[in-house]
Amino acid sequence: MSSSTTGTRLLREWSSVEGITRREVAVRLDVGLATLDSWLQGNRRPGLAAARVIEEATRGFVKPDDWLTEEELASVRSARH
């Protein structure tokens, strides 16, 4: 897939600001390094449950909607109105 989202960028930014390693991020999110790397590389996106764990672990810095593509976000916004 290799489609980068805002979530990919924000998760990288958060870990940099926090000064933590990929391994520490993976531990905080309770995922393996391979899973985390696939998210950070934009090869996969977390499911809703994992996206909520990420939101909680990052104290709202990375929200579930941040993992959606622009097209998906437009569809969600349209459905909310």
C-alpha positions in Angstrom: 0.0 0.0 0.0 2.7 2.5 1.0 0.3 5.4 1.6 1.5 7.8 4.2 -1.1 9.5 6.4 -1.0 12.3 9.0 -1.0 9.5 11.6 2.3 8.2 10.3 3.9 11.7 10.5 2.4 12.5 13.9 3.5 9.2 15.5 7.0 9.8 14.3 6.9 13.4 15.6 5.5 12.3 18.9 8.2 9.7 19.5 10.9 12.3 18.6 9.4 14.9 20.9 9.2 12.3 23.7 12.7 11.2 23.0 11.8 7.5 22.9 13.0 4.7 20.7 10.9 2.7 18.3 11.2 -0.2 20.8 9.8 2.0 23.6 7.0 3.2 21.4 6.1 -0.4 20.5 6.1 -1.4 24.2 3.8 1.6 25.1 1.5 0.6 22.3 1.7 -3.1 23.1 2.6 -4.0 19.5 5.6 -5.7 17.9 8.4 -3.8 16.2 7.3 -5.2 12.8 3.8 -3.8 13.3 5.1 -0.4 14.4 7.5 -0.2 11.5 4.8 -1.1 9.0 2.7 1.9 10.4 5.7 4.2 10.4 6.6 3.3 6.8 3.1 3.8 5.7 2.7 0.1 4.6 -0.2 -0.5 6.9 -2.5 1.5 9.2 -3.7 0.5 12.6 -7.2 -0.7 13.1 -9.7 1.3 15.2 -8.8 -0.4 18.5 -5.0 0.2 17.9 -5.7 3.8 16.8 -7.5 4.4 20.1 -4.6 2.9 22.0 -2.3 5.2 20.1 -4.5 8.2 20.9 -4.4 7.3 24.6 -0.7 6.6 24.7 0.1 9.9 22.9 -2.4 11.8 25.1 -4.3 12.9 22.0 -1.4 13.9 19.9 -2.3 11.2 17.3 -6.0 10.7 16.9 -7.8 7.9 15.1 -8.9 10.2 12.3 -5.2 11.0 11.6 -4.8 7.5 10.1 -7.5 8.2 7.4 -6.6 9.2 3.9 -8.0 12.6 2.6 -10.7 10.7 0.7 -11.7 8.8 3.7 -11.8 11.9 5.8 -14.0 13.7 3.3 -16.4 10.8 3.4 -16.5 10.8 7.2 -17.0 14.6 7.3 -19.8 14.3 4.7 -21.5 11.6 6.8 -21.2 13.7 10.0 -23.1 16.6 8.4 
